[in-house]
Amino acid sequence: MKALIAPLFVSVLFASASAFAITPSDQYGEAVATNAVQRTVVVDSTTRYINVAHGETVTIRDGDRSVQWCFDGLSGSFPLSTILPSAAGDKPVHVYVAPVNLD
């Protein structure tokens, strides 16, 4: 009986762990419809970083490319290229997500 329980326990443990895996949208937020946007940020050759608030929905425009994004993920900062590939050419632009203000 013990020989049967151990493998069963291990398989249940791995199955439940995969059900709770963090997805990219859990980590960074998600793309949204344009009618939900609160403001627009334009990225140009001088842009080094973007500040947003957790839960804020922003259009980020880089030349002729843009993305509408809701910053409701777990990450406090990440490269803009994560959500808008090739943003600002080869120059790194970083997104900083301010935590929720509970005051």
VENDA-V778882 format. One record per backbone hydrogen bond with DSSP energy under -1.0 kcal/mol. NH is the residue of the N-H (numbers start at 0). CO is the residue of the C=O. If there is no record, write none. Layout:
BEGIN
nh->NH co->CO
nh->NH co->CO
END
This chain:
BEGIN
nh->4 co->0
nh->5 co->1
nh->7 co->3
nh->8 co->4
nh->9 co->5
nh->10 co->6
nh->11 co->7
nh->12 co->8
nh->13 co->9
nh->14 co->10
nh->15 co->11
nh->16 co->12
nh->17 co->13
nh->20 co->17
nh->26 co->22
nh->27 co->23
nh->28 co->24
nh->29 co->69
nh->31 co->67
nh->35 co->32
nh->36 co->33
nh->37 co->56
nh->40 co->58
nh->42 co->60
nh->46 co->43
nh->49 co->93
nh->51 co->95
nh->53 co->97
nh->54 co->70
nh->55 co->52
nh->57 co->68
nh->58 co->38
nh->59 co->66
nh->60 co->40
nh->61 co->64
nh->64 co->61
nh->66 co->59
nh->68 co->57
nh->69 co->29
nh->70 co->55
nh->71 co->69
nh->73 co->25
nh->74 co->26
nh->77 co->94
nh->79 co->92
nh->81 co->78
nh->82 co->79
nh->83 co->79
nh->86 co->83
nh->88 co->85
nh->90 co->87
nh->93 co->47
nh->94 co->77
nh->95 co->49
nh->96 co->75
nh->97 co->51
END
